[in-house]
């Protein structure tokens, strides 16, 4: 809609993870190098973590693009809400094997034969588990057991776990200490700083067709507002900039002023993230606390042989004057 107006060949701020739009910060370069090294050198377990929207899936897509012309076969699990058996079935099918009608033992035997056959031909096999922070401890233990297939020199199956910081916390738990000890490489993606955010926005504009006017489209003052509201998260940056371009086009502006960024941030409620959940949690905590107090008061009253007083009933922070029921 706005491409012709801003002299762009394509939309610069799509939120889909397109490897051609990778902005190579030092952190992203180091993480990508670690992933590639871990897979090519048959290190076994590799872990990548980062906050929502920092580019984890994009980095995985870039890795797969690097491995595309090599001898690597991969299974990519992006749905983490699976049981152990469903997980094995998914992986088996993604490797091009038959899973229908097979029990767990048969699936494991088939996977083992597949991995051994590929190793004998000096081929690499990779399992990627995205959203791995949502995997159950049972599934993570099943993944660990898959790494028991190894030679004296290397692992037959390379495993990449990708997830939010909760994955680190899960791996630190006592029940998964055996898995944690097998991790060969760990990388973490952090939000961009202000300079990186500025470079990120300009690079995307240039890749989309903007040349000398890339910096003019989003002046420094505007980038500061983008960074303020996005907190350096690339996905949020894309959302802000995409909608800002639409607003600027609607007003026939040749550049995006800071006010538009503030308007977009307000429309997307970026300044109130998590507030509703905190308030609701507070209400829930108070209701549970009051229920406990009310129970104790009733028990005390029964022992004394009288009923709770009106003053006691009005102690609930969510009761209105003269009311006896909590607001829900």
Long-range contacts (C-beta under 8 A, 24 or more apart in sequence): 1-246, 1-249, 2-245, 2-246, 2-248, 2-249, 3-209, 5-249, 5-252, 6-210, 6-213, 6-217, 6-245, 6-249, 7-209, 7-210, 7-213, 8-205, 8-208, 8-209, 8-210, 9-208, 9-209, 10-208, 10-209, 11-208, 11-242, 12-204, 12-205, 12-207, 12-208, 12-210, 12-241, 12-242, 12-245, 13-204, 13-237, 13-238, 13-239, 13-241, 13-242, 13-245, 14-238, 14-242, 15-235, 15-238, 15-239, 15-242, 17-55, 17-57, 17-58, 17-61, 18-58, 18-61, 19-58, 19-61, 19-62, 19-65, 20-207, 21-58, 21-203, 21-204, 21-207, 22-55, 22-58, 22-59, 22-62, 23-196, 23-199, 23-200, 23-203, 23-204, 23-234, 25-192, 25-196, 25-199, 25-200, 27-189, 27-190, 28-55, 28-59, 28-189, 30-187, 31-59, 31-187, 31-188, 31-189, 32-59, 32-62, 32-63, 32-66, 34-185, 34-187, 35-59, 35-60, 35-63, 35-160, 35-185, 35-187, 36-63, 36-66, 36-67, 37-185, 38-158, 38-160, 38-184, 38-185, 39-63, 39-67, 39-72, 39-124, 39-126, 39-158, 39-160, 40-70, 40-124, 42-124, 42-154, 42-155, 42-158, 43-155, 43-158, 43-184, 43-185, 44-147, 44-150, 44-154, 44-155, 44-157, 44-158, 44-159, 44-182, 44-184, 45-147, 45-159, 45-161, 45-179, 45-182, 45-183, 45-184, 45-185, 46-158, 46-159, 46-160, 46-161, 46-183, 46-184, 46-185, 46-186, 46-187, 47-160, 47-161, 47-162, 47-167, 47-168, 47-171, 47-183, 47-185, 47-186, 47-187, 48-160, 48-161, 48-162, 48-163, 48-186, 48-187, 48-188, 48-189, 49-133, 49-162, 49-163, 49-164, 49-165, 49-167, 49-168, 49-186, 49-187, 49-188, 49-189, 50-164, 50-165, 50-188, 50-189, 50-190, 51-164, 51-165, 51-189, 51-190, 51-191, 51-233, 52-164, 52-233, 52-235, 53-233, 53-234, 53-235, 53-236, 54-189, 54-190, 54-191, 54-233, 54-234, 54-235, 55-189, 55-234, 55-235, 56-130, 56-162, 56-163, 56-189, 57-130, 57-162, 59-189, 60-128, 60-130, 60-160, 60-162, 63-160, 67-126, 70-124, 71-122, 71-123, 71-124, 72-123, 72-124, 72-125, 72-126, 73-118, 73-123, 73-124, 73-125, 73-126, 74-125, 74-126, 74-127, 74-128, 75-126, 75-127, 75-128, 76-128, 76-130, 77-127, 77-128, 77-129, 77-130, 78-130, 78-131, 79-131, 80-129, 80-130, 80-131, 80-132, 80-133, 80-134, 80-135, 80-139, 81-134, 82-135, 82-139, 83-136, 83-138, 83-139, 84-136, 84-138, 84-139, 84-141, 84-142, 87-135, 87-139, 87-142, 87-143, 88-142, 91-127, 95-125, 111-146, 112-149, 115-149, 115-156, 115-157, 116-149, 116-156, 118-156, 119-151, 119-156, 124-158, 125-156, 125-157, 125-158, 126-157, 126-158, 126-159, 126-160, 127-157, 127-158, 127-159, 127-160, 128-159, 128-160, 128-162, 129-159, 129-160, 129-161, 129-162, 130-162, 130-163, 131-162, 131-163, 131-164, 132-161, 132-162, 132-163, 132-167, 133-163, 133-164, 133-165, 133-166, 133-167, 133-170, 134-163, 135-163, 137-170, 137-173, 137-175, 137-176, 140-170, 140-176, 140-179, 141-176, 141-179, 143-179, 144-176, 144-178, 144-179, 144-182, 147-182, 190-232, 191-231, 191-232, 191-233, 192-227, 192-232, 192-233, 192-234, 192-237, 193-232, 194-223, 194-224, 194-227, 194-232, 196-232, 197-223, 197-226, 197-227, 197-230, 197-232, 197-237, 198-223, 198-227, 200-234, 200-237, 201-226, 201-237, 201-241, 204-238, 204-241, 216-254, 216-255, 217-245, 217-254, 217-255, 217-256, 218-244, 218-255, 218-256, 219-255, 219-256, 219-257, 221-257, 221-258, 222-255, 222-256, 222-257, 222-258, 222-260, 222-261, 224-258, 225-258, 225-261, 225-262, 225-265, 226-261, 229-261, 229-262, 229-265, 229-270, 229-271, 230-270, 236-270, 239-264, 239-268, 240-264, 240-265, 240-268, 240-270, 243-267, 243-268, 283-318, 286-316, 286-317, 286-318, 287-318, 287-326, 287-328, 290-315, 290-316, 290-317, 290-318, 290-326
